[in-house]
Amino acid sequence: MSNNDNSPHLNSEDFVIESNVANWIADQVKNETKRLKNNGANSIPLPVKNMAIIKKNGDILNRIEINTGMDFNKIQQILISDPIDCVVKPGYKYINVLCFTDKPIPIILPYVYINDESNKLSDWLFVNNFQVEAQHKIENFQQI
């Protein structure tokens, strides 16, 4: 590696934080899977490789890169949980994103994002292992 390398690298403190976040997220997904199972519903948690907020044509997109070959254009409905504080990364929130296709079992995607009121969590961009993007919009929110 040359000294001219400007690519982002995690220092040891950032690595510890991100490692703690990954472990905490795994616990949250286990808790949601168990909660759904206790309510009589199976679910499929998918591993997330990356998550970010991006701006595209003036919109805020919540981007999740998922470790699967699934075609996310097949998603018919998205439900999100109420946000909770990401206790291992101050200033960030966590939600479970439940995606429904024509199959009866929801897919669980974890999502951690910076707490910003301008992000309404309505616009989503899912990317699979083949770099195929699927953009979705939540038109309305309902409390259940």
Salt bridges, closest charged atoms under 4 A:
ASP5 OD2 - HIS9 NE2 3.35
GLU18 OE2 - LYS89 NZ 2.67
GLU32 OE2 - ARG35 NH2 2.84
GLU65 OE2 - LYS49 NZ 3.60
GLU65 OE1 - ARG63 NH1 3.40
ASP85 OD1 - LYS93 NZ 2.61
ASP102 OD1 - LYS103 NZ 3.90
ASP123 OD1 - LYS137 NZ 3.12
